[in-house]
Amino acid sequence: MSTKRCYYETLEVDRNADESKLKAAFRKLAMKWHPDKNPGDATSEVRFKEINEAYEVLKDGDKRAAYDRFGHAAFEQGAGGGGPGFGAGFASSFSDIFEDLFGMAGPRGRGGRERGQDLRYNMEITLEEAFRGKTAQIEIPVSVTCESCSGTGAKAGTKPKTCSMCGGAGRVRQAQGFFTLERTCPGCQGRGQMIEDPCPSCAGSGRVTRERTLAVNIPQGVEDGTRIRLAGEGEAGIRGGPPGDLYIFLSLAMHEFFQRDGADLHCRVPISMVTAALGGEFEVPTIDKGKTKVKVPSGTQSGRRFRIASKGMPVLRSRQTGDMYVQVVVETPQNLTKKQQELLVEFEKLSSGATQPEAAGFFTKVKDFFGNRAAS
């Protein structure tokens, strides 16, 4: 059993904290416990590592979902490819606060290579498409590696040169009294290399913008707000750096008949006063393009629900299916003819408490209530 502290407790946030709250909490605690701000304090180093590890997991939607379900076991004994620790993810988390702590940019890749930006694409689908699943074709403008220079940013036949100001380190140091300050190299902007003859196709960035067509597989049972990650389909990295990811955020269009509640579907069907009183049946459509009959027993009251098993939505990544609920609403007749009004008046005269027990019982209580008040 793991003895690690809960990641949420480590960052001092609630379990429902959003991305902005997580980042704010991480920055605050990292600045407080950073070893450079607590020299000689071994506790601060341990605390800083715990904070970074917690943030590295919780800022990633997939890792956070695994942690919420399995806890620390999700990253132990090979379940998650090893613990998050201070591996490759450390630089990405640390760079989030590097500027806040020291007023300088975070670590860059060797040779000026930087990971490309992640992209977001909003897609609206219908409830039927969420039921069946689909493969959608999307076109997005993205930055891709420049073919002319292979992403180096230098003109064909030339190569980037090591920055003479920082010697390729990307950082320069400056002594001020008892302190030595380190900052991003102003000559190469932290890349460690200089391009004297930039590529004319990409102006030295190593990237060009292109329209890209992608196939997105939408599984059955997706819900509103579902996020789909396409690894490596985001912006191309700078000067040969790794590409970012593309995130597809799904939203479901409003349906004209059904309302969704998790895996269950709900619909409201108006029925006549006569059908409610005498009983009957009607047909309703189902999400699978079929139809089913609903039998209404005599004396049905408005608001009664009927359950139709296994006619709801599939549960994502499982073989389970929700149910469909049909709620009947007894419709009061309108625009009555004189003859119809006379018949209803006659019906009212012939009615007794047995035909409308709830109403009769209510007004009996009202009569007793006023009688008791008069007596007192």
ABEGO torsion letter per residue (X at the ends): XBABBBAAAAAGBBAABBAAAAAAAAAAAAAAABAAABBGBAAAAAAAAAAAAAAAAAABAAAAAAAAAAEAAAABGGAAGEBAEABAAAAAAAAAAAAAAAGBBBBBBBGGBBBBBBBBBBBBBBAAAAAAEBBBBBBBBBBBBBAAAGGAGBBBGBBBBBBAAAGGAGBBBBBBEABBBBBBBAAAGGAGBBBABBBAAAGGAGBBBBBBBBBBBBBBGBBBGBBBBBBGABBBBBGGBBBBBBBBBBBBBBBAABBBBEABBBBBBBBBAAAAAAEEBBBBBBAAGBBBBBBBBBGBBBGBBBBBBGABBBBBGBABBBBBBBBBBBBBBBGBBAAAAAAAAAAAAABBAAABAAAAAAAAAAAAAAAAAAAX
